[in-house]
């Protein structure tokens, strides 16, 4: 029962009663699975048959090349999904790896059942489709955000672009980010030591302050 309470709080099942969520388990062929830290939840290139929803814990979405180099695309927290955009676009395989950052509980939903409403056209399934449209639009915005950061030529500008956006989204000069320094470097496609050096320079100049994943932009106006 606890799982259904967690599901009902997600954006995916927004405006759907908990009792209706339980009734949809058979309709969507919903399963639950636990993953330990560093376990592979989804392997890049495997057949895209399901959509994954994080209920507890967190996971990293990224790619790894033949030399072992990695690039971080995003970090998924409780309530986030993966596979939906690719499923909606007709992809047949998962394009990225998804790896558990900690002990993580995942709900797995059949792609076919999700994207092909039952004959009854029940209101709860129609509400799911509305929620899906909003999630797809949000994920598109996240991709555009990352592109805007990566377009900056200097590491300093990439860092400030990212931090300013996080500050704006959280409506505070004090804010938390989902990445540690290694993950942030991979997300921004920069060298980890170079990123640390730039962060320390910005801190020394009184522009930002930080402690682990907690940041503070100390100056209102930052030229990029």
N, CA, C and O of each residue as an XYZ file, in Angstrom:
896
protein
N       0.819     -1.210      0.000
C       0.000      0.000      0.000
C       0.861      1.271      0.000
O       0.473      2.294     -0.566
N       2.027      1.193      0.638
C       2.901      2.359      0.689
C       3.322      2.779     -0.710
O       3.411      3.972     -1.000
N       3.582      1.806     -1.582
C       3.982      2.124     -2.945
C       2.926      2.943     -3.670
O       3.250      3.879     -4.400
N       1.656      2.586     -3.468
C       0.588      3.300     -4.146
C       0.457      4.726     -3.631
O       0.088      5.630     -4.381
N       0.762      4.928     -2.348
C       0.747      6.276     -1.786
C       1.843      7.124     -2.419
O       1.630      8.302     -2.705
N       3.022      6.530     -2.640
C       4.129      7.235     -3.292
C       3.780      7.566     -4.736
O       4.068      8.664     -5.212
N       3.162      6.619     -5.431
C       2.796      6.814     -6.835
C       1.819      7.969     -6.986
O       1.965      8.801     -7.882
N       0.833      8.019     -6.117
C      -0.223      9.034     -6.225
C       0.312     10.450     -6.075
O      -0.345     11.406     -6.487
N       1.509     10.599     -5.483
C       2.100     11.924     -5.264
C       2.947     12.395     -6.445
O       3.396     13.541     -6.459
N       3.171     11.529     -7.433
C       4.033     11.894     -8.562
C       3.279     12.699     -9.602
O       2.051     12.655     -9.678
N       4.038     13.437    -10.402
C       3.435     14.214    -11.489
C       2.801     13.294    -12.526
O       1.823     13.659    -13.178
N       3.364     12.105    -12.671
C       2.866     11.137    -13.647
C       1.416     10.769    -13.359
O       0.615     10.615    -14.281
N       1.078     10.629    -12.068
C      -0.280     10.244    -11.672
C      -1.022     11.399    -10.996
O      -1.893     11.178    -10.154
N      -0.676     12.609    -11.364
C      -1.325     13.794    -10.788
C      -2.811     13.801    -11.108
O      -3.216     13.459    -12.218
N      -3.624     14.194    -10.129
C      -5.087     14.279    -10.260
C      -5.757     12.918    -10.449
O      -6.860     12.831    -10.989
N      -5.083     11.860    -10.001
C      -5.669     10.525    -10.026
C      -5.683      9.990     -8.599
O      -4.644      9.988     -7.939
N      -6.832      9.538     -8.110
C      -6.961      9.047     -6.742
C      -6.120      7.795     -6.520
O      -5.867      7.026     -7.447
N      -5.693      7.607     -5.271
C      -4.867      6.446     -4.939
C      -5.578      5.137     -5.272
O      -4.946      4.195     -5.750
N      -6.879      5.070     -5.027
C      -7.634      3.848     -5.339
C      -7.655      3.578     -6.838
O      -7.656      2.422     -7.263
N      -7.672      4.632     -7.635
C      -7.633      4.466     -9.089
C      -6.248      4.017     -9.548
O      -6.116      3.264    -10.512
N      -5.212      4.491     -8.842
C      -3.851      4.060     -9.166
C      -3.731      2.548     -8.989
O      -3.142      1.864     -9.825
N      -4.289      2.036     -7.905
C      -4.256      0.596     -7.662
C      -4.985     -0.162     -8.764
O      -4.536     -1.222     -9.201
N      -6.106      0.385     -9.207
C      -6.886     -0.272    -10.253
C      -6.151     -0.289    -11.590
O      -6.413     -1.145    -12.435
N      -5.225      0.664    -11.783
C      -4.510      0.774    -13.049
C      -3.304     -0.166    -13.139
O      -2.699     -0.298    -14.203
N      -2.956     -0.815    -12.030
C      -1.769     -1.684    -12.027
C      -1.875     -2.788    -13.077
O      -0.913     -3.059    -13.795
N      -3.022     -3.413    -13.164
C      -3.194     -4.482    -14.157
C      -3.244     -3.890    -15.561
O      -2.664     -4.436    -16.499
N      -3.944     -2.772    -15.690
C      -4.100     -2.127    -16.999
C      -2.753     -1.772    -17.612
O      -2.550     -1.941    -18.814
N      -1.829     -1.276    -16.783
C      -0.525     -0.827    -17.265
C       0.585     -1.855    -17.052
O       1.749     -1.587    -17.350
N       0.222     -3.034    -16.537
C       1.218     -4.064    -16.229
C       2.345     -3.488    -15.375
O       3.523     -3.597    -15.716
N       1.955     -2.871    -14.251
C       2.903     -2.198    -13.367
C       3.620     -3.211    -12.481
O       3.002     -4.103    -11.900
N       4.951     -3.050    -12.391
C       5.782     -3.861    -11.502
C       6.678     -2.944    -10.676
O       6.921     -1.796    -11.046
N       7.160     -3.465     -9.562
C       8.059     -2.710     -8.698
C       9.377     -3.462     -8.564
O       9.400     -4.691     -8.483
N      10.478     -2.706     -8.542
C      11.779     -3.351     -8.426
C      12.738     -2.451     -7.638
O      12.770     -1.235     -7.826
N      13.506     -3.073     -6.766
C      14.519     -2.355     -5.993
C      15.893     -2.528     -6.627
O      16.234     -3.617     -7.090
N      16.682     -1.459     -6.651
C      18.040     -1.499     -7.176
C      18.997     -0.970     -6.115
O      18.731      0.053     -5.484
N      20.099     -1.665     -5.925
C      21.126     -1.186     -5.007
C      21.975     -0.110     -5.676
O      21.941      0.053     -6.895
N      22.732      0.617     -4.868
C      23.615      1.665     -5.387
C      24.550      1.108     -6.451
O      25.151      0.049     -6.276
N      24.663      1.840     -7.557
C      25.522      1.509     -8.708
C      24.970      0.390     -9.587
O      25.604      0.020    -10.575
N      23.804     -0.153     -9.249
C      23.163     -1.127    -10.135
C      22.682     -0.442    -11.409
O      22.242      0.707    -11.372
N      22.766     -1.141    -12.528
C      22.237     -0.621    -13.784
C      20.731     -0.853    -13.834
O      20.268     -1.994    -13.813
N      19.980      0.225    -13.899
C      18.523      0.128    -14.011
C      18.137     -0.104    -15.463
O      17.288     -0.942    -15.765
N      18.767      0.645    -16.354
C      18.537      0.514    -17.799
C      19.888      0.516    -18.495
O      20.742      1.351    -18.197
N      20.085     -0.404    -19.410
C      21.306     -0.441    -20.186
C      21.107      0.198    -21.553
O      20.133     -0.089    -22.249
N      22.035      1.064    -21.928
C      21.971      1.723    -23.229
C      21.908      0.683    -24.346
O      22.707     -0.253    -24.381
N      20.950      0.856    -25.261
C      20.831     -0.032    -26.404
C      19.906     -1.212    -26.206
O      19.656     -1.958    -27.152
N      19.382     -1.406    -24.987
C      18.452     -2.508    -24.763
C      17.066     -2.132    -25.289
O      16.749     -0.946    -25.384
N      16.227     -3.131    -25.635
C      14.898     -2.841    -26.197
C      14.056     -1.967    -25.272
O      13.992     -2.202    -24.065
N      13.411     -0.957    -25.852
C      12.592     -0.036    -25.075
C      11.182     -0.617    -24.954
O      10.360     -0.481    -25.859
N      10.925     -1.260    -23.829
C       9.643     -1.919    -23.622
C       8.838     -1.308    -22.477
O       7.635     -1.541    -22.360
N       9.515     -0.520    -21.630
C       8.864      0.011    -20.431
C       9.258      1.456    -20.174
O      10.252      1.953    -20.703
N       8.459      2.114    -19.353
C       8.776      3.440    -18.821
C       9.047      3.250    -17.330
O       8.320      2.524    -16.652
N      10.099      3.907    -16.818
C      10.524      3.731    -15.434
C      10.216      4.996    -14.631
O      10.491      6.108    -15.081
N       9.645      4.815    -13.445
C       9.310      5.932    -12.561
C      10.014      5.724    -11.222
O       9.812      4.706    -10.560
N      10.840      6.690    -10.828
C      11.569      6.602     -9.560
C      10.622      6.932     -8.410
O      10.040      8.016     -8.371
N      10.470      5.991     -7.468
C       9.599      6.212     -6.310
C      10.402      6.587     -5.064
O       9.967      7.420     -4.269
N      11.559      5.977     -4.899
C      12.467      6.301     -3.792
C      13.891      6.282     -4.327
O      14.212      5.522     -5.241
N      14.740      7.124     -3.748
C      16.130      7.140     -4.159
C      16.384      8.068     -5.327
O      15.650      9.036     -5.529
N      17.431      7.776     -6.105
C      17.795      8.627     -7.235
C      18.636      7.815     -8.219
O      19.163      6.754     -7.883
N      18.746      8.333     -9.430
C      19.498      7.632    -10.476
C      20.120      8.649    -11.414
O      19.629      9.769    -11.555
N      21.218      8.240    -12.059
C      21.923      9.105    -12.991
C      21.709      8.605    -14.413
O      21.830      7.411    -14.688
N      21.390      9.530    -15.311
C      21.240      9.212    -16.736
C      22.481      9.699    -17.457
O      22.852     10.866    -17.334
N      23.133      8.814    -18.212
C      24.346      9.216    -18.898
C      24.780      8.212    -19.936
O      24.101      7.216    -20.187
N      25.922      8.486    -20.535
C      26.487      7.624    -21.561
C      27.937      7.305    -21.218
O      28.604      8.064    -20.515
N      28.413      6.173    -21.724
C      29.797      5.768    -21.503
C      30.372      5.318    -22.836
O      29.769      4.502    -23.534
N      31.554      5.855    -23.194
C      32.155      5.459    -24.462
C      33.093      4.273    -24.265
O      33.247      3.773    -23.151
N      33.719      3.827    -25.351
C      34.563      2.638    -25.308
C      35.813      2.831    -24.456
O      36.423      1.849    -24.030
N      36.210      4.093    -24.197
C      37.377      4.379    -23.360
C      37.008      4.522    -21.881
O      37.865      4.783    -21.037
N      35.714      4.345    -21.584
C      35.276      4.444    -20.204
C      34.917      5.850    -19.767
O      34.566      6.067    -18.608
N      35.000      6.814    -20.685
C      34.619      8.188    -20.364
C      33.099      8.280    -20.241
O      32.367      7.638    -20.994
N      32.636      9.082    -19.289
C      31.195      9.198    -19.069
C      30.730     10.634    -19.243
O      31.498     11.580    -19.066
N      29.477     10.775    -19.589
C      28.852     12.094    -19.665
C      27.495     12.010    -18.999
O      26.712     11.102    -19.280
N      27.216     12.953    -18.120
C      25.963     12.974    -17.370
C      24.953     13.846    -18.096
O      25.247     14.990    -18.442
N      23.779     13.314    -18.324
C      22.714     14.090    -18.960
C      21.793     14.716    -17.926
O      21.412     15.880    -18.049
N      21.437     13.943    -16.909
C      20.553     14.459    -15.865
C      20.566     13.514    -14.679
O      21.033     12.379    -14.773
N      20.047     13.998    -13.567
C      19.894     13.160    -12.385
C      18.409     13.048    -12.081
O      17.699     14.052    -12.028
N      17.949     11.832    -11.885
C      16.542     11.576    -11.602
C      16.344     11.443    -10.097
O      17.090     10.732     -9.424
N      15.342     12.128     -9.581
C      14.995     12.023     -8.169
C      13.630     11.349     -8.052
O      13.000     11.027     -9.059
N      13.183     11.141     -6.834
C      11.877     10.525     -6.612
C      10.793     11.332     -7.319
O      10.706     12.549     -7.156
N       9.971     10.645     -8.103
C       8.903     11.298     -8.855
C       9.243     11.496    -10.318
O       8.354     11.757    -11.129
N      10.535     11.376    -10.676
C      10.954     11.550    -12.069
C      10.828     10.234    -12.833
O      10.847      9.152    -12.247
N      10.698     10.352    -14.153
C      10.577      9.164    -15.003
C      11.684      9.143    -16.048
O      12.351     10.148    -16.297
N      11.861      7.972    -16.650
C      12.779      7.852    -17.771
C      12.209      6.863    -18.788
O      11.662      5.820    -18.429
N      12.350      7.217    -20.054
C      11.883      6.363    -21.144
C      10.635      6.882    -21.824
O      10.278      6.430    -22.912
N       9.966      7.839    -21.181
C       8.690      8.314    -21.717
C       8.865      9.061    -23.030
O       8.169      8.772    -24.004
N       9.783     10.016    -23.068
C       9.988     10.801    -24.290
C      10.413      9.905    -25.439
O       9.918     10.048    -26.558
N      11.321      8.987    -25.172
C      11.790      8.077    -26.219
C      10.667      7.172    -26.702
O      10.562      6.891    -27.895
N       9.821      6.713    -25.770
C       8.696      5.868    -26.150
C       7.711      6.640    -27.020
O       7.213      6.116    -28.016
N       7.430      7.897    -26.639
C       6.490      8.723    -27.401
C       7.017      9.042    -28.797
O       6.240      9.239    -29.731
N       8.342      9.093    -28.934
C       8.935      9.432    -30.230
C       9.141      8.203    -31.117
O       9.641      8.315    -32.236
N       8.756      7.042    -30.613
C       8.839      5.833    -31.429
C      10.170      5.114    -31.389
O      10.415      4.220    -32.198
N      11.052      5.499    -30.439
C      12.345      4.821    -30.332
C      12.139      3.358    -29.927
O      11.221      3.035    -29.173
N      13.002      2.487    -30.435
C      12.898      1.053    -30.149
C      13.899      0.595    -29.092
O      13.769     -0.500    -28.545
N      14.906      1.436    -28.803
C      15.902      1.090    -27.791
C      16.103      2.280    -26.859
O      15.816      3.420    -27.222
N      16.600      2.000    -25.652
C      16.951      3.068    -24.727
C      18.256      3.707    -25.194
O      19.211      3.007    -25.531
N      18.292      5.022    -25.211
C      19.450      5.739    -25.745
C      20.545      5.988    -24.713
O      21.659      6.373    -25.069
N      20.231      5.770    -23.434
C      21.194      6.089    -22.377
C      21.213      5.008    -21.308
O      20.311      4.175    -21.219
N      22.259      5.043    -20.507
C      22.314      4.218    -19.301
C      21.634      4.949    -18.160
O      21.708      6.174    -18.073
N      20.972      4.208    -17.284
C      20.412      4.761    -16.051
C      20.940      3.914    -14.908
O      20.707      2.706    -14.863
N      21.658      4.552    -13.978
C      22.332      3.838    -12.895
C      21.878      4.399    -11.549
O      21.807      5.614    -11.366
N      21.573      3.510    -10.615
C      21.119      3.921     -9.290
C      22.240      4.620     -8.529
O      23.354      4.103     -8.445
N      21.946      5.793     -7.978
C      22.934      6.538     -7.180
C      22.922      6.086     -5.724
O      23.859      6.362     -4.974
N      21.871      5.398     -5.332
C      21.677      4.908     -3.969
C      20.649      3.786     -4.052
O      20.208      3.448     -5.151
N      20.259      3.208     -2.939
C      19.208      2.205     -2.981
C      17.930      2.862     -3.509
O      17.447      3.842     -2.940
N      17.394      2.321     -4.585
C      16.338      3.009     -5.330
C      15.178      2.068     -5.653
O      15.375      0.947     -6.120
N      13.967      2.553     -5.392
C      12.751      1.814     -5.725
C      12.164      2.383     -7.012
O      11.942      3.589     -7.125
N      11.916      1.503     -7.976
C      11.437      1.920     -9.290
C      10.109      1.238     -9.625
O       9.920      0.053     -9.349
N       9.212      1.989    -10.211
C       7.986      1.415    -10.768
C       8.169      1.284    -12.270
O       8.612      2.226    -12.927
N       7.835      0.132    -12.814
C       8.021     -0.151    -14.233
C       6.653     -0.283    -14.895
O       5.805     -1.055    -14.447
N       6.447      0.488    -15.979
C       5.148      0.546    -16.651
C       5.309      0.088    -18.099
O       6.231      0.529    -18.786
N       4.447     -0.769    -18.555
C       4.503     -1.240    -19.934
C       4.308     -0.087    -20.909
O       3.309      0.629    -20.838
N       5.265      0.094    -21.821
C       5.164      1.152    -22.830
C       3.915      0.968    -23.692
O       3.184      1.927    -23.942
N       3.677     -0.239    -24.136
C       2.537     -0.491    -25.021
C       1.224     -0.201    -24.318
O       0.344      0.448    -24.884
N       1.085     -0.680    -23.079
C      -0.163     -0.457    -22.342
C      -0.378      1.031    -22.065
O      -1.508      1.518    -22.071
N       0.714      1.738    -21.826
C       0.620      3.157    -21.489
C       0.180      3.994    -22.688
O      -0.662      4.882    -22.555
N       0.745      3.710    -23.846
C       0.497      4.540    -25.023
C      -0.674      4.067    -25.880
O      -0.988      4.677    -26.902
N      -1.314      2.987    -25.464
C      -2.487      2.479    -26.185
C      -3.643      2.320    -25.203
O      -3.801      1.266    -24.588
N      -4.456      3.379    -25.057
C      -5.546      3.366    -24.069
C      -6.484      2.180    -24.273
O      -6.692      1.709    -25.391
N      -7.046      1.712    -23.152
C      -7.995      0.602    -23.209
C      -9.257      1.026    -23.960
O      -9.493      2.218    -24.162
N     -10.053      0.067    -24.366
C     -11.247      0.348    -25.161
C     -12.263      1.200    -24.413
O     -13.069      1.901    -25.025
N     -12.219      1.135    -23.093
C     -13.189      1.902    -22.290
C     -12.912      3.409    -22.301
O     -13.784      4.205    -21.951
N     -11.702      3.796    -22.700
C     -11.320      5.217    -22.698
C     -11.631      5.860    -21.342
O     -12.217      6.940    -21.278
N     -11.237      5.190    -20.275
C     -11.587      5.654    -18.931
C     -10.953      7.011    -18.640
O      -9.871      7.317    -19.141
N     -11.641      7.833    -17.815
C     -11.143      9.178    -17.497
C      -9.744      9.175    -16.890
O      -8.955     10.088    -17.135
N      -9.434      8.140    -16.091
C      -8.120      8.119    -15.447
C      -6.995      7.931    -16.468
O      -5.899      8.464    -16.296
N      -7.273      7.167    -17.536
C      -6.255      6.999    -18.570
C      -6.105      8.281    -19.387
O      -4.999      8.633    -19.797
N      -7.203      8.968    -19.621
C      -7.135     10.245    -20.330
C      -6.355     11.275    -19.509
O      -5.635     12.102    -20.069
N      -6.501     11.223    -18.172
C      -5.749     12.133    -17.309
C      -4.257     11.812    -17.384
O      -3.423     12.717    -17.384
N      -3.926     10.520    -17.450
C      -2.530     10.118    -17.602
C      -1.940     10.719    -18.876
O      -0.812     11.211    -18.862
N      -2.692     10.682    -19.972
C      -2.203     11.214    -21.236
C      -1.951     12.716    -21.133
O      -0.988     13.223    -21.708
N      -2.809     13.430    -20.403
C      -2.601     14.864    -20.179
C      -1.315     15.087    -19.390
O      -0.531     15.984    -19.700
N      -1.110     14.268    -18.377
C       0.102     14.385    -17.563
C       1.344     14.104    -18.392
O       2.370     14.763    -18.221
N       1.256     13.136    -19.283
C       2.383     12.781    -20.143
C       2.792     13.955    -21.016
O       3.983     14.220    -21.182
N       1.820     14.659    -21.572
C       2.128     15.811    -22.423
C       2.910     16.869    -21.649
O       3.848     17.468    -22.176
N       2.518     17.092    -20.403
C       3.213     18.077    -19.577
C       4.643     17.622    -19.267
O       5.574     18.427    -19.284
N       4.810     16.335    -18.986
C       6.133     15.808    -18.659
C       7.057     15.888    -19.867
O       8.225     16.252    -19.735
N       6.535     15.549    -21.049
C       7.338     15.610    -22.273
C       7.795     17.046    -22.530
O       8.942     17.282    -22.908
N       6.883     18.003    -22.321
C       7.227     19.414    -22.516
C       8.301     19.852    -21.530
O       9.221     20.584    -21.894
N       8.187     19.410    -20.289
C       9.184     19.761    -19.270
C      10.552     19.183    -19.619
O      11.570     19.863    -19.486
N      10.574     17.923    -20.066
C      11.846     17.293    -20.428
C      12.504     17.988    -21.617
O      13.729     18.061    -21.710
N      11.675     18.492    -22.514
C      12.196     19.255    -23.643
C      12.867     20.536    -23.157
O      13.914     20.928    -23.672
N      12.270     21.177    -22.179
C      12.850     22.388    -21.598
C      14.195     22.089    -20.928
O      15.137     22.875    -21.037
N      14.278     20.946    -20.234
C      15.526     20.562    -19.568
C      16.647     20.364    -20.581
O      17.794     20.731    -20.327
N      16.312     19.785    -21.720
C      17.317     19.579    -22.764
C      17.795     20.911    -23.328
O      18.988     21.103    -23.565
N      16.861     21.825    -23.538
C      17.230     23.151    -24.046
C      18.098     23.901    -23.035
O      19.008     24.640    -23.409
N      17.801     23.699    -21.748
C      18.621     24.318    -20.701
C      20.065     23.855    -20.811
O      20.994     24.661    -20.768
N      20.243     22.548    -20.954
C      21.604     22.016    -21.026
C      22.320     22.533    -22.263
O      23.499     22.878    -22.192
N      21.634     22.593    -23.386
C      22.245     23.102    -24.616
C      22.712     24.540    -24.427
O      23.784     24.920    -24.899
N      21.900     25.335    -23.734
C      22.269     26.739    -23.518
C      23.526     26.851    -22.664
O      24.329     27.759    -22.880
N      23.720     25.943    -21.688
C      24.936     25.955    -20.866
C      26.153     25.546    -21.698
O      27.211     26.172    -21.627
N      25.982     24.483    -22.487
C      27.116     23.941    -23.242
C      27.559     24.863    -24.374
O      28.687     24.762    -24.856
N      26.676     25.755    -24.794
C      27.040     26.688    -25.867
C      28.048     27.725    -25.409
O      28.726     28.342    -26.230
N      28.150     27.923    -24.089
C      29.145     28.861    -23.565
C      30.551     28.300    -23.807
O      30.782     27.103    -23.631
N      31.467     29.143    -24.201
C      32.816     28.682    -24.546
C      33.704     28.472    -23.323
O      34.502     27.534    -23.290
N      33.572     29.336    -22.323
C      34.432     29.271    -21.152
C      33.781     28.454    -20.042
O      32.559     28.462    -19.889
N      34.608     27.745    -19.267
C      34.094     26.963    -18.139
C      33.376     27.875    -17.155
O      32.312     27.528    -16.641
N      33.948     29.022    -16.898
C      33.348     29.986    -15.973
C      31.922     30.324    -16.397
O      31.010     30.340    -15.571
N      31.737     30.595    -17.685
C      30.414     30.978    -18.183
C      29.424     29.819    -18.128
O      28.237     30.021    -17.871
N      29.918     28.598    -18.372
C      29.049     27.421    -18.273
C      28.551     27.241    -16.842
O      27.371     26.984    -16.601
N      29.489     27.382    -15.892
C      29.150     27.220    -14.480
C      28.137     28.273    -14.039
O      27.131     27.945    -13.409
N      28.399     29.528    -14.368
C      27.501     30.602    -13.950
C      26.139     30.502    -14.634
O      25.111     30.810    -14.031
N      26.136     30.073    -15.883
C      24.877     29.879    -16.585
C      24.022     28.838    -15.867
O      22.822     29.030    -15.669
N      24.657     27.740    -15.482
C      23.935     26.675    -14.781
C      23.450     27.141    -13.408
O      22.291     26.928    -13.051
N      24.339     27.778    -12.638
C      23.978     28.194    -11.280
C      22.901     29.269    -11.280
O      22.003     29.249    -10.439
N      22.986     30.211    -12.221
C      21.967     31.256    -12.295
C      20.595     30.672    -12.596
O      19.590     31.117    -12.042
N      20.556     29.687    -13.466
C      19.276     29.065    -13.814
C      18.698     28.308    -12.615
O      17.493     28.359    -12.373
N      19.556     27.607    -11.866
C      19.074     26.888    -10.682
C      18.543     27.861     -9.638
O      17.531     27.599     -8.988
N      19.235     28.987     -9.482
C      18.788     30.017     -8.551
C      17.424     30.572     -8.969
O      16.541     30.775     -8.135
N      17.268     30.811    -10.267
C      16.008     31.334    -10.783
C      14.872     30.344    -10.586
O      13.775     30.722    -10.177
N      15.138     29.071    -10.879
C      14.090     28.052    -10.750
C      13.652     27.859     -9.307
O      12.486     27.578     -9.033
N      14.611     28.015     -8.376
C      14.279     27.820     -6.965
C      13.927     29.132     -6.264
O      13.661     29.167     -5.063
N      13.934     30.217     -7.057
C      13.527     31.543     -6.569
C      14.270     31.956     -5.295
O      13.680     32.501     -4.362
N      15.569     31.684     -5.280
C      16.372     32.055     -4.121
C      17.836     32.117     -4.526
O      18.280     31.388     -5.412
N      18.575     32.993     -3.868
C      20.020     33.042     -4.113
C      20.726     31.888     -3.406
O      21.879     31.576     -3.707
N      20.023     31.256     -2.461
C      20.500     30.030     -1.823
C      19.752     28.857     -2.428
O      18.522     28.867     -2.465
N      20.461     27.857     -2.896
C      19.791     26.739     -3.563
C      20.671     25.499     -3.554
O      21.883     25.579     -3.356
N      20.045     24.361     -3.770
C      20.749     23.081     -3.852
C      20.753     22.606     -5.294
O      19.804     22.850     -6.038
N      21.828     21.923     -5.688
C      21.875     21.317     -7.008
C      21.951     19.796     -6.824
O      22.385     19.335     -5.768
N      21.545     19.015     -7.813
C      21.524     17.554     -7.645
C      22.877     16.879     -7.836
O      23.013     15.681     -7.587
N      23.893     17.650     -8.284
C      25.176     17.051     -8.644
C      26.269     17.334     -7.628
O      26.301     18.405     -7.023
N      27.184     16.351     -7.438
C      28.446     16.660     -6.783
C      29.382     17.222     -7.862
O      28.976     17.362     -9.016
N      30.624     17.543     -7.499
C      31.507     18.216     -8.466
C      31.840     17.330     -9.666
O      31.893     17.806    -10.801
N      32.060     16.048     -9.412
C      32.362     15.146    -10.519
C      31.186     15.061    -11.486
O      31.369     15.118    -12.702
N      29.992     14.927    -10.947
C      28.780     14.829    -11.777
C      28.511     16.138    -12.511
O      28.094     16.130    -13.670
N      28.751     17.274    -11.831
C      28.546     18.568    -12.475
C      29.521     18.757    -13.636
O      29.150     19.281    -14.686
N      30.768     18.328    -13.441
C      31.763     18.424    -14.517
C      31.329     17.592    -15.718
O      31.462     18.033    -16.860
N      30.815     16.402    -15.468
C      30.357     15.548    -16.561
C      29.130     16.156    -17.241
O      29.003     16.100    -18.464
N      28.229     16.737    -16.449
C      27.029     17.360    -17.005
C      27.396     18.526    -17.919
O      26.789     18.709    -18.974
N      28.390     19.313    -17.511
C      28.796     20.485    -18.291
C      29.884     20.162    -19.313
O      30.346     21.040    -20.042
N      30.286     18.889    -19.355
C      31.317     18.426    -20.312
C      32.623     19.203    -20.161
O      33.191     19.694    -21.136
N      33.081     19.303    -18.919
C      34.354     19.967    -18.633
C      35.195     19.068    -17.727
O      34.685     18.122    -17.128
N      36.483     19.374    -17.636
C      37.382     18.628    -16.770
C      37.058     18.913    -15.307
O      36.780     20.052    -14.933
N      37.098     17.868    -14.489
C      36.698     18.002    -13.089
C      37.613     18.960    -12.320
O      37.131     19.797    -11.557
N      38.931     18.840    -12.516
C      39.871     19.709    -11.816
C      39.735     21.159    -12.278
O      39.874     22.090    -11.485
N      39.458     21.338    -13.578
C      39.264     22.688    -14.110
C      37.993     23.306    -13.534
O      37.954     24.503    -13.248
N      36.961     22.492    -13.367
C      35.720     22.980    -12.760
C      35.964     23.406    -11.321
O      35.529     24.482    -10.910
N      36.658     22.567    -10.547
C      36.949     22.892     -9.149
C      37.739     24.195     -9.039
O      37.476     25.028     -8.172
N      38.704     24.350     -9.927
C      39.511     25.566     -9.930
C      38.650     26.793    -10.191
O      38.813     27.823     -9.536
N      37.734     26.683    -11.147
C      36.876     27.819    -11.489
C      35.910     28.142    -10.363
O      35.655     29.312    -10.077
N      35.371     27.112     -9.724
C      34.471     27.340     -8.586
C      35.205     28.040     -7.447
O      34.662     28.945     -6.813
N      36.428     27.620     -7.193
C      37.210     28.250     -6.130
C      37.541     29.707     -6.459
O      37.558     30.554     -5.567
N      37.801     29.999     -7.727
C      38.058     31.381     -8.149
C      36.814     32.246     -7.934
O      36.901     33.362     -7.421
N      35.668     31.720     -8.330
C      34.415     32.459     -8.163
C      34.124     32.710     -6.685
O      33.594     33.755     -6.310
N      34.479     31.735     -5.862
C      34.283     31.887     -4.422
C      35.231     32.945     -3.866
O      34.831     33.775     -3.049
N      36.485     32.914     -4.307
C      37.485     33.885     -3.842
C      37.134     35.302     -4.264
O      37.443     36.262     -3.559
N      36.487     35.429     -5.417
C      36.078     36.740     -5.926
C      34.794     37.246     -5.274
O      34.359     38.364     -5.550
N      34.192     36.439     -4.420
C      32.974     36.856     -3.726
C      31.726     36.799     -4.583
O      30.712     37.414     -4.253
N      31.793     36.065     -5.679
C      30.632     35.966     -6.571
C      29.677     34.872     -6.113
O      28.458     35.040     -6.154
N      30.244     33.741     -5.674
C      29.422     32.646     -5.170
C      30.035     32.103     -3.891
O      31.181     32.402     -3.554
N      29.257     31.306     -3.193
C      29.752     30.519     -2.077
C      29.108     29.149     -2.206
O      28.042     29.020     -2.808
N      29.736     28.137     -1.655
C      29.160     26.794     -1.767
C      29.708     25.886     -0.682
O      30.808     26.089     -0.168
N      28.924     24.897     -0.351
C      29.321     23.844      0.574
C      28.668     22.562      0.078
O      27.463     22.363      0.227
N      29.486     21.698     -0.514
C      28.998     20.470     -1.135
C      27.991     20.820     -2.235
O      28.370     21.424     -3.238
N      26.705     20.451     -2.067
C      25.717     20.700     -3.113
C      24.876     21.953     -2.840
O      23.927     22.234     -3.573
N      25.217     22.696     -1.801
C      24.514     23.916     -1.429
C      25.278     25.116     -1.979
O      26.471     25.266     -1.715
N      24.591     25.981     -2.750
C      25.240     27.132     -3.380
C      24.534     28.429     -3.002
O      23.358     28.449     -2.639
N      25.304     29.511     -3.105
C      24.767     30.848     -2.849
C      25.375     31.810     -3.858
O      26.594     31.976     -3.912
N      24.533     32.436     -4.648
C      24.997     33.496     -5.548
C      24.966     34.800     -4.767
O      23.899     35.263     -4.362
N      26.133     35.389     -4.555
C      26.266     36.548     -3.678
C      26.100     37.869     -4.399
O      25.868     38.899     -3.767
N      26.218     37.846     -5.727
C      26.053     39.069     -6.501
C      24.804     38.937     -7.386
O      24.610     37.924     -8.057
N      23.971     39.970     -7.373
C      22.707     39.921     -8.118
C      22.940     39.896     -9.624
O      22.253     39.180    -10.353
N      23.903     40.674    -10.082
C      24.128     40.779    -11.529
C      25.428     40.079    -11.914
O      26.502     40.436    -11.430
N      25.321     39.084    -12.785
C      26.491     38.360    -13.267
C      26.476     38.397    -14.782
O      25.545     37.911    -15.422
N      27.520     38.980    -15.342
C      27.602     39.040    -16.810
C      28.075     37.715    -17.381
O      29.064     37.151    -16.914
N      27.366     37.212    -18.398
C      27.735     35.966    -19.065
C      28.089     36.243    -20.501
O      28.430     35.321    -21.242
